Amino acid sequence: MMPSVTSALRTALHQLEKDRERIDRQIRAIRSVLDESGPTRPLASLATPRRSNPTRRPMSAAARRAVSQRMKAYWEKRNAAAGKAKA
């Protein structure tokens, strides 16, 4: 049983070393491109924050006032009903 475990470990080690060589080549290629390009600047698209929900439209001041009035009326009615239930 030990020879098969050892063989499997050797195979895995060989594959990992091949992967490491491939990754090292990719790192060298990326570094060479970055070194040639000079100092980096943030892209405008990355510098501006993105809205979490792009389909949601901002609410106008008039719409906010209308919602506020509706909610105040709702809570007044709810609190009045709760006060009657306690009495």
N, C-alpha and C positions, 0 to 999 in steps of 0.2 A: 504494500500500500504506500509506503514512503516514496518509492521511486516515482509514482504517478503524481504525488503532491509536489515533489521536487521538480519534476518536468513541467508541471503546470505553472509553478512559480517562475521557473526560468523563461517560459514562453511569455508570461505576463510581464516580466522584467524587460525582456527584449522588445516587446510591443511598446511599453512605456518609454523606453529609451528612444525608439524611433519617433514616437510622438513628441518627445522633448526636442529632438533635433529639428523636426518640422516646425514646432512652435518657435524655436530659437531663430530659424531662418525667417519666419514671418515677422518676428520682433525686429530683427536687423533691417528688413525691408521697410518697415514702418518708420523706424528711427532715421533711416537714410532719407526718406521723403520729408520727414519733419525737419531734419537738419538743413535740407536744401531750401525749404520754404521760408525760413527765417522766423522772426517773432510772430506769434499767433495773436489774432484779434478775435473777440467773440463775434459770432455772426449776429446780425440784427434779429433774426428770427429766434435765436436762442436767448438773446438779451431781454426781449420783451416777454413778460409773463403771459401765459395762456389762460383763458377763462376755463373753468372746470367744466362748464356745460355750454358749448357754443350755440346751442339752439335756443337758449333762454334769453329773452329780450329784457332790457332794463325797464323798470317801471317808472312812469312819469310821476311828477309831483302830484298832479291831479288824481291819478290812480291810487297813489299811496294815501292821500287824504280820504278818498272814497272807502278804501279798505279799512282805514283807521276808524272812520265813522261807523261802518258796519260792525266792526269788532267791538267797539264801545257799546253799541246798542245791544249786541249779543250778550256781552258780559253783564250789562245792567239787568237785562231780562233774566239771565241765569241766576245772578245773585239775588234778585228779588224772589224768584221761585224757591231758591234754597232757604232764604229767610222765612218764607211762609211755611215751608216744610218743618223747620225747626220749632216754630211757634206753636 
